[in-house]
Amino acid sequence: MPKQHSKTVKKTDDAPEPRAWQRMLSGRRLDILHPSPLDIEIEDIAHGLARVTRWNGQTRGKYGFSVAQHCVLVERLVRLNAPKTDQKWCLAALLHDAPEYVIGDMITPFKYALGGIYRDIEHRLDTAVSIRFGLPPHLPNAVQRTIKRADRMAAWIEATQIAGFRHDEAAKIFIKPSGTPSHIKLRVQPPADAAAAFLRRFAILGGQKKQK
């Protein structure tokens, strides 16, 4: 048989680099793979999170329950659980899902399927957001635990009130921290209202000021 020669593909200098940035309404161009704190604006975050839905949009109501509303809920729960929490850690709670204004809110099973690449991009964005608003790139362990507990409370409240889970079904899937309040009743907001509520909490928590 005649000897076959494999064809080699020559790399040309004319091939454009894949675009890794997204243009924001503020005019910023945010590099998703290597985000700079200088390209992050709170108005972009609020606008994006108010239009990203929790639970893949599978919630009751005229509008999807947004990540912006979820973040406001988590910050509220942090204050309920630990009233003496420093203001800057409440701000960290409000911003705990900020990267999702760029990469969206993926349900937990899909995050596990994607593995490390998703978590790595999420971590880079989270670090850039923290630096932009004067928070440390790595939160103290105690603060992380406080926010995570509130996050799990929020997930339970959302699951059983608007995402269609019965309490017995939710108990098999989600962790319900002790002390999860029963008096909070969710009312899904339209995106503009959710963004405005998020920005109000950001301002109240001194987000525009440099944190100490």
N, C-alpha and C positions, 0 to 999 in steps of 0.2 A: 504494500500500500504506500502511496506517496506520503511523504512527511508533511503534516499539516502545521502551519505556522499560526500561532494565536495573534490576533490583532490587538494592538495596544492603542488605547485611547489617549491622545495627546491633550494635555491640559492647556487650554488657551487662556491668555491674559485678558481676553475680551469678555469672558464669562462673568456676569455680574455676581457679586456676593449676595447670598440670601438676605433678605431684609429681616432684621431682628428688632426693629423699633416700631412703636405705634405712635401715631400723631394724636395728641390729646386736644380737647376743645380749647384748652388754654393756649394752645400753640406749641406746647412742649413736645419734643420727640423723645419718648422714653425707650431706651434700649432694654428690652425685656430680659436678655441674657446677662447684661452687665449694667444694671440700673444705677444711675447717678442720683444722689439725693437732690441735686440741683434741678432735676427735671420732674420733681414730684410736687404737685400742688393739691391742697386739701379740697379745692372745688372740683378737681378732676376725680378725686377719690369719692367724694360724696355723690357726684353725678353718676359715676360708674356703679358704685355699690347699690344705689337706689334702683338700678335697672338690672341688677343680677339677682336672680331668685334663689331662695333656699329650696331644698327638696326637689330640685329640677322642675320647679314650677307646679308640682303636684300638691297644691294647697287649696283650701276652700277660700272663696271670696272673689270679688270682682278683679282684684289685682293679685299678682304674685307676692308672696311675703319676701321682702328684699333682704339682702345681706346688711344694708344700712340699718333697717329696723332691728335685725338680729344683734348688730353691734351695740346699738343703743340699749337694747334689752340686757345684754351681757354686762354692760357698764352699770346699769341700774342694779343688777343682781349683785355685783361686786360691792356696791355701796350698802345694800341691804345686809349682806353677809358679814361685811367688815367695815362698819361705819367710819372707823378711824384710818382707813386706807389713805395714804398720801395722794394728793391730787394728781401727781404725775403718773402714778400707777393706775388711776382711774382712766387717765388719757390713754395709757397703754392698752387698757381693756377695750376702750372704744375703738382703737386702731388694730385690734388683734387679728382681724380678717381683712385688713386693708389691701394686701396683695391681690385679693380677688377682684379688685376693680380692673385688673389687667388680665388675669388668667382665669377668671370665673370661679364659680363655686361648684366643685365636683363632689358628688356624693362619695362617702367614705369607701364603698367597695371599689369604685373606679380609681380612687387615689392609690389604693393598695395594688391594683392591677398595673398602674403606671410605674410604681416603685420609686426609686431614688431620684430620677430625673425631675419629677414634679416637685418633690420636696426640696431639691436643691434650688430650683428656680424660685419657689415660694420663699425659701430662706433668704435668698439674695434680695428679693423685693422687700421682704419684711425688715431686713437690716437697713436698707436704703430709706425706708419710711421712718424708722426709728431715729436714724441720724438726722433726717430732714427736720423732725419736730423735737429735737433735743433730748430724746430718750436714749438710754444705753442700748447698744446693739444686742446685748444679751441681758435679759431681765433676771433679777434674783430668783432663785428657785422658789422661794416662798410666794413671790408675786405670780410666777407662772402657775403654781398650784391653785392660787386663789382665782385666777382668771379661768383656768381649766374647769374648776368646780362650777363657776358661774356659767361657763359655756355648756356644760353637761345639763345643768338646770334648764337653761334656755332650750336646749335640744328636746328635753322631756316635755316642757310646756308646749313647744311648737308641735311636736309629734302628736300629742294627745288632743290638742285644741284645733289645729288647722290642717294637719297632714294625714288625718284619717286613721291613725293608730288607736285601737282600743287599749285601755290601760293594761290588761293582761298580756296583750301582744307586745306593747312597748316594753314591758318589764323583762321580756325575753331577749330584747335586742339592745336596749339603751340602759345606761347607768343612770339611775335616779338618785342623786345625792340626798342624804338626809337633810331635812330643812327646806327642801324645794317648796317655795311658796305656792299656795293654792289660790291666793286672792288676785293674782295677776291675770287679767283677761286680755287676750290679744285682739287688736283691731287692725286689720291690714290697711296700710296707707297707700295712696297713689304715689308714684315715684317722686313727684315734685315735693310732696309733703314729707316723705321719708328722707330725702336729701336735706331739706330745711331743718328737720329735727336733728339729724346727724351733725350738721354745721353748728346748730345752737349748742349742743352738748360740747362740741369741740371748742367753741369760744368760751363757754362757761368754765371749762377745765383749763383754760389758759393756753390752748394749743398754739395761738399766734405768738406767744411769748417764748423766749428761750428758757427751757427747763433747767433747773439747778441740780 
